[in-house]
């Protein structure tokens, strides 16, 4: 039985990926931050799911988990690492607390770096291990190629993941370890549902407040109309198992809209978005 590590397995894409991998006969090590989530997932998924308790920003805890996985592998390689754990921070850059921006980058960028350094040797960079080389799947977003207003922290983190993955893929060729990006569009996942819970009252006197209200409503809409997380999980499993994977998989509920946006002049797209959110300058 081959094994895969999935970070952020408690909900959303991570949960669906763990479920899909287990159905395909893999053993899954899934990271969670809360003990109750570890117990819940153990009950839901059974003996072939092993919870790992860590926050991806806690290097010592991630390294301890990697030692636990190494012991369980008993000299064999890890089949995959899915760097999925992430958060979404929103707000106007001019007024956003720097600590909030820093937390976004810590979780979404430094977290995958920590996880990759910890579990990378188990994928086959440690040549003493037996078995085929593993793969790294990096969860990016369509926001990794575009910039959405009032979501600059999240978009910046996903742009960083795109560059990180491109560089890492070429570095890991030395060991025969592939690095693949999966970039979803809107997904029915709690990361967007939490938009309803975001407190924007601190921006009540800000000129950005009306646009923030529109963005929050849109985030809630995404959690209702996006792709099911299970569809993203299928793509992740394909990236981990197909003989000749693509370097990047983009999957969205409305691919035509993304295609149109990609070919329109940037200034035109700017105006369309600004008008929709009320970000045009007052006459």
SVG drawing of the C-alpha trace seen along z (x, -y; Angstrom):
<svg xmlns="http://www.w3.org/2000/svg" viewBox="-25 -64 46 66">
<polyline fill="none" stroke="black" stroke-width="0.4" points="0.0,0.0 1.5,-3.3 1.1,-6.4 0.3,-10.1 0.6,-13.1 -2.2,-15.7 -2.0,-19.0 -5.2,-20.7 -7.3,-17.5 -10.0,-18.4 -12.4,-20.1 -12.8,-21.1 -10.3,-20.0 -8.1,-18.3 -10.9,-16.2 -12.2,-15.2 -8.6,-14.3 -8.1,-12.1 -11.4,-10.3 -10.6,-9.8 -7.1,-8.5 -8.4,-6.1 -11.0,-4.8 -8.1,-4.2 -6.3,-2.0 -3.8,-4.5 -2.9,-5.1 -3.3,-8.7 -1.5,-10.8 -3.7,-13.9 -2.7,-17.0 -5.2,-18.7 -4.8,-21.4 -7.5,-20.2 -7.7,-17.0 -11.4,-16.7 -10.8,-16.8 -8.3,-14.0 -10.9,-11.9 -13.6,-12.8 -11.6,-11.9 -10.4,-8.7 -14.0,-7.6 -15.0,-8.7 -12.1,-7.3 -11.0,-4.2 -7.6,-2.6 -5.9,-3.6 -6.2,-7.3 -3.5,-8.5 -4.0,-12.0 -0.9,-14.2 -1.4,-17.0 0.4,-20.2 0.0,-23.7 1.9,-24.1 3.7,-27.2 5.1,-25.2 8.4,-23.8 9.2,-21.7 5.7,-20.1 5.9,-19.4 9.4,-17.8 8.1,-15.6 5.2,-14.5 7.7,-13.7 9.6,-11.5 6.4,-9.7 5.6,-9.1 9.2,-7.9 8.8,-5.3 5.4,-4.1 6.9,-3.8 9.5,-1.4 12.1,-2.2 9.8,-2.8 9.2,-6.0 6.2,-8.3 4.0,-8.3 2.9,-12.0 2.7,-15.2 -0.3,-17.4 0.4,-20.9 -3.2,-22.0 -3.5,-23.8 -4.4,-27.4 -6.4,-30.5 -7.9,-33.5 -7.3,-37.0 -9.3,-39.9 -9.1,-43.7 -7.9,-46.9 -4.1,-46.9 -3.8,-50.5 -5.7,-49.8 -4.9,-46.1 -2.9,-45.2 0.6,-44.0 0.3,-41.2 -2.8,-39.9 -0.9,-40.0 2.1,-38.2 -0.2,-35.5 -1.5,-34.9 2.0,-34.4 3.1,-32.3 0.3,-29.8 0.0,-29.7 3.7,-30.1 6.0,-29.4 3.8,-26.5 4.3,-24.6 8.0,-25.3 8.2,-23.8 6.2,-20.8 8.2,-20.2 11.5,-20.4 10.2,-18.0 8.6,-15.4 10.7,-15.9 13.3,-13.3 10.6,-10.7 9.5,-11.2 12.9,-9.9 15.4,-12.7 16.7,-10.3 18.1,-7.7 18.4,-5.1 14.6,-4.6 13.1,-1.8 10.4,-2.2 9.3,-4.6 9.8,-8.3 6.9,-10.3 5.3,-13.5 4.4,-16.9 1.1,-18.5 0.8,-22.2 -2.7,-23.6 -2.7,-27.0 -5.7,-28.9 -6.9,-30.8 -5.8,-33.7 -2.3,-32.5 -2.5,-34.0 -4.9,-36.9 -5.2,-39.7 -8.6,-40.3 -9.1,-43.6 -9.5,-43.5 -7.9,-40.0 -4.3,-41.0 -2.9,-38.8 -4.5,-35.7 -3.7,-36.4 -0.1,-37.3 0.3,-34.0 -1.0,-32.0 1.2,-33.9 4.1,-32.9 3.0,-29.3 3.1,-29.3 6.7,-30.6 7.8,-28.3 6.4,-25.3 8.0,-26.2 11.4,-26.5 11.0,-23.5 9.9,-21.3 13.2,-22.0 15.2,-21.4 13.6,-18.1 14.4,-16.7 17.7,-15.7 15.8,-13.1 13.1,-12.2 10.4,-13.8 7.8,-15.7 6.0,-18.9 2.5,-19.5 0.2,-22.5 -3.5,-22.1 -5.3,-25.5 -9.0,-25.5 -11.4,-28.3 -14.4,-28.7 -14.9,-25.6 -17.6,-24.7 -15.3,-24.9 -15.2,-26.5 -12.4,-28.8 -15.0,-30.9 -18.0,-30.2 -16.0,-31.9 -16.3,-35.1 -19.6,-35.6 -17.9,-35.5 -15.2,-38.1 -15.6,-41.2 -15.4,-44.2 -16.8,-46.6 -13.3,-48.1 -13.5,-49.4 -16.9,-51.0 -15.5,-54.5 -13.3,-53.4 -14.0,-54.4 -13.6,-50.7 -16.5,-49.6 -19.2,-49.3 -16.8,-47.3 -15.9,-45.1 -19.6,-44.3 -19.9,-43.3 -16.8,-41.0 -18.1,-39.4 -21.5,-38.6 -19.5,-37.2 -17.4,-35.0 -20.6,-33.6 -22.0,-33.0 -18.8,-31.1 -19.3,-28.7 -22.7,-27.9 -22.1,-27.7 -18.5,-26.6 -17.2,-23.2 -17.6,-20.4 -14.4,-19.7 -14.6,-16.1 -14.0,-17.2 -10.8,-18.9 -9.8,-15.7 -10.2,-13.7 -7.8,-16.0 -5.3,-15.8 -5.4,-12.0 -4.8,-12.1 -1.8,-14.4 -0.4,-11.9 -1.0,-8.7 -1.1,-9.3 1.9,-8.2 2.6,-11.6 1.1,-14.4 0.7,-17.9 2.8,-20.5 -0.4,-22.5 -4.1,-21.6 -6.6,-24.4 -10.2,-23.5 -13.0,-26.1 -16.8,-26.0 -16.8,-28.6 -13.7,-28.0 -15.1,-30.2 -15.2,-33.2 -11.6,-32.7 -10.6,-32.3 -12.3,-35.5 -10.7,-37.4 -7.2,-36.0 -7.5,-37.4 -9.1,-40.8 -6.7,-43.7 -5.9,-44.2 -7.2,-47.7 -10.6,-46.5 -10.7,-43.8 -9.8,-46.4 -12.8,-48.6 -15.2,-45.7 -14.2,-44.6 -14.1,-48.1 -17.6,-48.9 -19.0,-45.7 -17.5,-46.4 -18.0,-50.1 -14.3,-50.9 -14.4,-53.5 -13.3,-57.0 -16.2,-59.4 -16.9,-61.9"/>
</svg>
